[in-house]
Amino acid sequence: MSALVSVTICTADRQIFRFPDLDSAASFRRAHTRVGGAALAAPRRADVRERGENRLLVLKHLSTVDQATSVQIAAAMQRTDHTINKLITKLLDGEQIKVVHRGARGQRHYSITDKGRAEVACHV
């Protein structure tokens, strides 16, 4: 009994190639490897973060400043403020950060709590 094998290769420019067996894929890969031995697969983005790392980065940032808005936190993390709103909500629910001031147009200023500082201390 033979196993069914299908191989898919995605190139750096996001072209997808499918092969019926490993030998065909290996042959294609050898023929299309860049000078210097770099593989076809797209390199991992430099800003890809580990699971939970964004949460820790927010807490670390807030531990270095007195207070910050979501826009300031996003700028420190090199993200848009829209992408971290869910994260801020989770940190608020977990009582790791708190709202210390509501500014103009309802803008919230956040500060780290003792529980948040304890989490930062555990990961140092």
PyMOL CGO cylinders between C-alpha atoms (Angstrom):
from pymol import cmd
from pymol.cgo import CYLINDER

trace = [
    CYLINDER, 0.00, 0.00, 0.00, 1.43, 3.39, -0.94, 0.3, 1, 1, 1, 1, 1, 1,
    CYLINDER, 1.43, 3.39, -0.94, 0.68, 6.65, 0.82, 0.3, 1, 1, 1, 1, 1, 1,
    CYLINDER, 0.68, 6.65, 0.82, -0.72, 9.58, -1.11, 0.3, 1, 1, 1, 1, 1, 1,
    CYLINDER, -0.72, 9.58, -1.11, 1.65, 12.53, -0.96, 0.3, 1, 1, 1, 1, 1, 1,
    CYLINDER, 1.65, 12.53, -0.96, 1.02, 16.01, -2.24, 0.3, 1, 1, 1, 1, 1, 1,
    CYLINDER, 1.02, 16.01, -2.24, 3.59, 18.79, -1.84, 0.3, 1, 1, 1, 1, 1, 1,
    CYLINDER, 3.59, 18.79, -1.84, 2.91, 22.53, -2.04, 0.3, 1, 1, 1, 1, 1, 1,
    CYLINDER, 2.91, 22.53, -2.04, 5.63, 25.17, -2.32, 0.3, 1, 1, 1, 1, 1, 1,
    CYLINDER, 5.63, 25.17, -2.32, 4.95, 28.88, -1.90, 0.3, 1, 1, 1, 1, 1, 1,
    CYLINDER, 4.95, 28.88, -1.90, 7.55, 31.25, -3.33, 0.3, 1, 1, 1, 1, 1, 1,
    CYLINDER, 7.55, 31.25, -3.33, 8.64, 34.59, -1.91, 0.3, 1, 1, 1, 1, 1, 1,
    CYLINDER, 8.64, 34.59, -1.91, 6.40, 36.38, -4.39, 0.3, 1, 1, 1, 1, 1, 1,
    CYLINDER, 6.40, 36.38, -4.39, 3.46, 34.20, -3.25, 0.3, 1, 1, 1, 1, 1, 1,
    CYLINDER, 3.46, 34.20, -3.25, 3.27, 31.93, -6.25, 0.3, 1, 1, 1, 1, 1, 1,
    CYLINDER, 3.27, 31.93, -6.25, 2.00, 28.48, -5.33, 0.3, 1, 1, 1, 1, 1, 1,
    CYLINDER, 2.00, 28.48, -5.33, 3.30, 25.29, -6.94, 0.3, 1, 1, 1, 1, 1, 1,
    CYLINDER, 3.30, 25.29, -6.94, 1.82, 21.85, -6.28, 0.3, 1, 1, 1, 1, 1, 1,
    CYLINDER, 1.82, 21.85, -6.28, 3.62, 18.57, -6.91, 0.3, 1, 1, 1, 1, 1, 1,
    CYLINDER, 3.62, 18.57, -6.91, 2.40, 14.98, -6.91, 0.3, 1, 1, 1, 1, 1, 1,
    CYLINDER, 2.40, 14.98, -6.91, 5.42, 13.64, -5.00, 0.3, 1, 1, 1, 1, 1, 1,
    CYLINDER, 5.42, 13.64, -5.00, 8.44, 14.64, -2.94, 0.3, 1, 1, 1, 1, 1, 1,
    CYLINDER, 8.44, 14.64, -2.94, 10.95, 13.97, -5.72, 0.3, 1, 1, 1, 1, 1, 1,
    CYLINDER, 10.95, 13.97, -5.72, 9.28, 16.46, -8.07, 0.3, 1, 1, 1, 1, 1, 1,
    CYLINDER, 9.28, 16.46, -8.07, 9.15, 19.10, -5.34, 0.3, 1, 1, 1, 1, 1, 1,
    CYLINDER, 9.15, 19.10, -5.34, 12.79, 18.54, -4.35, 0.3, 1, 1, 1, 1, 1, 1,
    CYLINDER, 12.79, 18.54, -4.35, 13.86, 18.81, -7.99, 0.3, 1, 1, 1, 1, 1, 1,
    CYLINDER, 13.86, 18.81, -7.99, 11.92, 22.07, -8.41, 0.3, 1, 1, 1, 1, 1, 1,
    CYLINDER, 11.92, 22.07, -8.41, 13.37, 23.46, -5.19, 0.3, 1, 1, 1, 1, 1, 1,
    CYLINDER, 13.37, 23.46, -5.19, 16.97, 22.64, -6.21, 0.3, 1, 1, 1, 1, 1, 1,
    CYLINDER, 16.97, 22.64, -6.21, 16.42, 24.29, -9.60, 0.3, 1, 1, 1, 1, 1, 1,
    CYLINDER, 16.42, 24.29, -9.60, 14.88, 27.43, -8.09, 0.3, 1, 1, 1, 1, 1, 1,
    CYLINDER, 14.88, 27.43, -8.09, 17.06, 28.04, -5.04, 0.3, 1, 1, 1, 1, 1, 1,
    CYLINDER, 17.06, 28.04, -5.04, 18.62, 31.50, -5.04, 0.3, 1, 1, 1, 1, 1, 1,
    CYLINDER, 18.62, 31.50, -5.04, 22.36, 32.11, -5.08, 0.3, 1, 1, 1, 1, 1, 1,
    CYLINDER, 22.36, 32.11, -5.08, 23.74, 31.75, -1.57, 0.3, 1, 1, 1, 1, 1, 1,
    CYLINDER, 23.74, 31.75, -1.57, 21.42, 28.91, -0.63, 0.3, 1, 1, 1, 1, 1, 1,
    CYLINDER, 21.42, 28.91, -0.63, 18.33, 30.94, 0.29, 0.3, 1, 1, 1, 1, 1, 1,
    CYLINDER, 18.33, 30.94, 0.29, 15.20, 28.82, 0.06, 0.3, 1, 1, 1, 1, 1, 1,
    CYLINDER, 15.20, 28.82, 0.06, 12.13, 29.66, -2.00, 0.3, 1, 1, 1, 1, 1, 1,
    CYLINDER, 12.13, 29.66, -2.00, 9.86, 30.23, 0.96, 0.3, 1, 1, 1, 1, 1, 1,
    CYLINDER, 9.86, 30.23, 0.96, 9.22, 33.82, 1.88, 0.3, 1, 1, 1, 1, 1, 1,
    CYLINDER, 9.22, 33.82, 1.88, 11.29, 34.95, 4.85, 0.3, 1, 1, 1, 1, 1, 1,
    CYLINDER, 11.29, 34.95, 4.85, 9.44, 35.39, 8.10, 0.3, 1, 1, 1, 1, 1, 1,
    CYLINDER, 9.44, 35.39, 8.10, 8.49, 39.00, 8.73, 0.3, 1, 1, 1, 1, 1, 1,
    CYLINDER, 8.49, 39.00, 8.73, 10.75, 40.70, 11.21, 0.3, 1, 1, 1, 1, 1, 1,
    CYLINDER, 10.75, 40.70, 11.21, 7.80, 42.07, 13.17, 0.3, 1, 1, 1, 1, 1, 1,
    CYLINDER, 7.80, 42.07, 13.17, 6.04, 38.74, 13.71, 0.3, 1, 1, 1, 1, 1, 1,
    CYLINDER, 6.04, 38.74, 13.71, 5.59, 38.35, 17.43, 0.3, 1, 1, 1, 1, 1, 1,
    CYLINDER, 5.59, 38.35, 17.43, 5.20, 35.34, 19.67, 0.3, 1, 1, 1, 1, 1, 1,
    CYLINDER, 5.20, 35.34, 19.67, 1.80, 34.60, 21.19, 0.3, 1, 1, 1, 1, 1, 1,
    CYLINDER, 1.80, 34.60, 21.19, 1.24, 36.95, 24.14, 0.3, 1, 1, 1, 1, 1, 1,
    CYLINDER, 1.24, 36.95, 24.14, 4.21, 39.13, 23.28, 0.3, 1, 1, 1, 1, 1, 1,
    CYLINDER, 4.21, 39.13, 23.28, 2.04, 42.11, 22.26, 0.3, 1, 1, 1, 1, 1, 1,
    CYLINDER, 2.04, 42.11, 22.26, 0.33, 42.04, 25.66, 0.3, 1, 1, 1, 1, 1, 1,
    CYLINDER, 0.33, 42.04, 25.66, 3.70, 42.06, 27.38, 0.3, 1, 1, 1, 1, 1, 1,
    CYLINDER, 3.70, 42.06, 27.38, 4.95, 44.92, 25.16, 0.3, 1, 1, 1, 1, 1, 1,
    CYLINDER, 4.95, 44.92, 25.16, 1.94, 47.06, 26.12, 0.3, 1, 1, 1, 1, 1, 1,
    CYLINDER, 1.94, 47.06, 26.12, 2.55, 46.36, 29.80, 0.3, 1, 1, 1, 1, 1, 1,
    CYLINDER, 2.55, 46.36, 29.80, 6.28, 47.11, 29.48, 0.3, 1, 1, 1, 1, 1, 1,
    CYLINDER, 6.28, 47.11, 29.48, 5.54, 50.38, 27.70, 0.3, 1, 1, 1, 1, 1, 1,
    CYLINDER, 5.54, 50.38, 27.70, 3.03, 51.45, 30.36, 0.3, 1, 1, 1, 1, 1, 1,
    CYLINDER, 3.03, 51.45, 30.36, 5.51, 50.56, 33.09, 0.3, 1, 1, 1, 1, 1, 1,
    CYLINDER, 5.51, 50.56, 33.09, 7.99, 53.07, 31.62, 0.3, 1, 1, 1, 1, 1, 1,
    CYLINDER, 7.99, 53.07, 31.62, 5.53, 55.98, 31.28, 0.3, 1, 1, 1, 1, 1, 1,
    CYLINDER, 5.53, 55.98, 31.28, 3.10, 57.48, 33.75, 0.3, 1, 1, 1, 1, 1, 1,
    CYLINDER, 3.10, 57.48, 33.75, 0.10, 57.11, 31.41, 0.3, 1, 1, 1, 1, 1, 1,
    CYLINDER, 0.10, 57.11, 31.41, -0.58, 56.72, 27.69, 0.3, 1, 1, 1, 1, 1, 1,
    CYLINDER, -0.58, 56.72, 27.69, -3.43, 56.75, 25.19, 0.3, 1, 1, 1, 1, 1, 1,
    CYLINDER, -3.43, 56.75, 25.19, -4.13, 53.90, 22.78, 0.3, 1, 1, 1, 1, 1, 1,
    CYLINDER, -4.13, 53.90, 22.78, -2.58, 55.99, 19.99, 0.3, 1, 1, 1, 1, 1, 1,
    CYLINDER, -2.58, 55.99, 19.99, 0.63, 56.45, 22.00, 0.3, 1, 1, 1, 1, 1, 1,
    CYLINDER, 0.63, 56.45, 22.00, 0.75, 52.73, 22.86, 0.3, 1, 1, 1, 1, 1, 1,
    CYLINDER, 0.75, 52.73, 22.86, 0.20, 51.80, 19.21, 0.3, 1, 1, 1, 1, 1, 1,
    CYLINDER, 0.20, 51.80, 19.21, 2.96, 54.17, 18.10, 0.3, 1, 1, 1, 1, 1, 1,
    CYLINDER, 2.96, 54.17, 18.10, 5.38, 52.62, 20.61, 0.3, 1, 1, 1, 1, 1, 1,
    CYLINDER, 5.38, 52.62, 20.61, 4.51, 49.16, 19.24, 0.3, 1, 1, 1, 1, 1, 1,
    CYLINDER, 4.51, 49.16, 19.24, 4.56, 50.33, 15.60, 0.3, 1, 1, 1, 1, 1, 1,
    CYLINDER, 4.56, 50.33, 15.60, 0.93, 49.33, 15.10, 0.3, 1, 1, 1, 1, 1, 1,
    CYLINDER, 0.93, 49.33, 15.10, -2.27, 51.24, 14.40, 0.3, 1, 1, 1, 1, 1, 1,
    CYLINDER, -2.27, 51.24, 14.40, -4.46, 52.04, 17.37, 0.3, 1, 1, 1, 1, 1, 1,
    CYLINDER, -4.46, 52.04, 17.37, -7.26, 49.98, 15.83, 0.3, 1, 1, 1, 1, 1, 1,
    CYLINDER, -7.26, 49.98, 15.83, -5.17, 46.80, 16.01, 0.3, 1, 1, 1, 1, 1, 1,
    CYLINDER, -5.17, 46.80, 16.01, -4.54, 47.04, 19.73, 0.3, 1, 1, 1, 1, 1, 1,
    CYLINDER, -4.54, 47.04, 19.73, -8.00, 48.03, 20.97, 0.3, 1, 1, 1, 1, 1, 1,
    CYLINDER, -8.00, 48.03, 20.97, -8.96, 44.38, 21.57, 0.3, 1, 1, 1, 1, 1, 1,
    CYLINDER, -8.96, 44.38, 21.57, -5.73, 43.88, 23.45, 0.3, 1, 1, 1, 1, 1, 1,
    CYLINDER, -5.73, 43.88, 23.45, -6.38, 46.93, 25.62, 0.3, 1, 1, 1, 1, 1, 1,
    CYLINDER, -6.38, 46.93, 25.62, -9.90, 45.63, 26.35, 0.3, 1, 1, 1, 1, 1, 1,
    CYLINDER, -9.90, 45.63, 26.35, -8.47, 42.28, 27.46, 0.3, 1, 1, 1, 1, 1, 1,
    CYLINDER, -8.47, 42.28, 27.46, -5.91, 43.99, 29.69, 0.3, 1, 1, 1, 1, 1, 1,
    CYLINDER, -5.91, 43.99, 29.69, -8.66, 46.14, 31.21, 0.3, 1, 1, 1, 1, 1, 1,
    CYLINDER, -8.66, 46.14, 31.21, -10.81, 43.04, 31.84, 0.3, 1, 1, 1, 1, 1, 1,
    CYLINDER, -10.81, 43.04, 31.84, -7.83, 41.30, 33.44, 0.3, 1, 1, 1, 1, 1, 1,
    CYLINDER, -7.83, 41.30, 33.44, -7.24, 44.36, 35.63, 0.3, 1, 1, 1, 1, 1, 1,
    CYLINDER, -7.24, 44.36, 35.63, -3.65, 44.66, 34.37, 0.3, 1, 1, 1, 1, 1, 1,
    CYLINDER, -3.65, 44.66, 34.37, -4.23, 48.23, 33.21, 0.3, 1, 1, 1, 1, 1, 1,
    CYLINDER, -4.23, 48.23, 33.21, -6.77, 50.87, 34.22, 0.3, 1, 1, 1, 1, 1, 1,
    CYLINDER, -6.77, 50.87, 34.22, -8.27, 54.03, 32.81, 0.3, 1, 1, 1, 1, 1, 1,
    CYLINDER, -8.27, 54.03, 32.81, -6.84, 56.95, 34.77, 0.3, 1, 1, 1, 1, 1, 1,
    CYLINDER, -6.84, 56.95, 34.77, -8.22, 59.87, 32.77, 0.3, 1, 1, 1, 1, 1, 1,
    CYLINDER, -8.22, 59.87, 32.77, -10.76, 60.58, 30.06, 0.3, 1, 1, 1, 1, 1, 1,
    CYLINDER, -10.76, 60.58, 30.06, -9.61, 63.37, 27.83, 0.3, 1, 1, 1, 1, 1, 1,
    CYLINDER, -9.61, 63.37, 27.83, -11.16, 65.34, 25.00, 0.3, 1, 1, 1, 1, 1, 1,
    CYLINDER, -11.16, 65.34, 25.00, -13.61, 63.46, 22.76, 0.3, 1, 1, 1, 1, 1, 1,
    CYLINDER, -13.61, 63.46, 22.76, -13.62, 60.51, 25.21, 0.3, 1, 1, 1, 1, 1, 1,
    CYLINDER, -13.62, 60.51, 25.21, -9.96, 59.68, 24.67, 0.3, 1, 1, 1, 1, 1, 1,
    CYLINDER, -9.96, 59.68, 24.67, -8.83, 57.36, 27.46, 0.3, 1, 1, 1, 1, 1, 1,
    CYLINDER, -8.83, 57.36, 27.46, -5.49, 57.48, 29.21, 0.3, 1, 1, 1, 1, 1, 1,
    CYLINDER, -5.49, 57.48, 29.21, -4.27, 54.13, 30.55, 0.3, 1, 1, 1, 1, 1, 1,
    CYLINDER, -4.27, 54.13, 30.55, -1.89, 53.25, 33.35, 0.3, 1, 1, 1, 1, 1, 1,
    CYLINDER, -1.89, 53.25, 33.35, -0.47, 49.91, 34.49, 0.3, 1, 1, 1, 1, 1, 1,
    CYLINDER, -0.47, 49.91, 34.49, -1.76, 48.34, 37.73, 0.3, 1, 1, 1, 1, 1, 1,
    CYLINDER, -1.76, 48.34, 37.73, 0.13, 46.34, 40.34, 0.3, 1, 1, 1, 1, 1, 1,
    CYLINDER, 0.13, 46.34, 40.34, -1.17, 43.14, 38.73, 0.3, 1, 1, 1, 1, 1, 1,
    CYLINDER, -1.17, 43.14, 38.73, 0.29, 44.29, 35.39, 0.3, 1, 1, 1, 1, 1, 1,
    CYLINDER, 0.29, 44.29, 35.39, 3.62, 45.16, 36.98, 0.3, 1, 1, 1, 1, 1, 1,
    CYLINDER, 3.62, 45.16, 36.98, 3.73, 41.68, 38.53, 0.3, 1, 1, 1, 1, 1, 1,
    CYLINDER, 3.73, 41.68, 38.53, 3.27, 40.11, 35.09, 0.3, 1, 1, 1, 1, 1, 1,
    CYLINDER, 3.27, 40.11, 35.09, 6.08, 42.22, 33.63, 0.3, 1, 1, 1, 1, 1, 1,
    CYLINDER, 6.08, 42.22, 33.63, 8.33, 41.22, 36.55, 0.3, 1, 1, 1, 1, 1, 1,
    CYLINDER, 8.33, 41.22, 36.55, 7.58, 37.52, 35.91, 0.3, 1, 1, 1, 1, 1, 1,
    CYLINDER, 7.58, 37.52, 35.91, 8.75, 37.80, 32.28, 0.3, 1, 1, 1, 1, 1, 1,
    CYLINDER, 8.75, 37.80, 32.28, 11.96, 39.73, 32.85, 0.3, 1, 1, 1, 1, 1, 1,
]
cmd.load_cgo(trace, "trace")
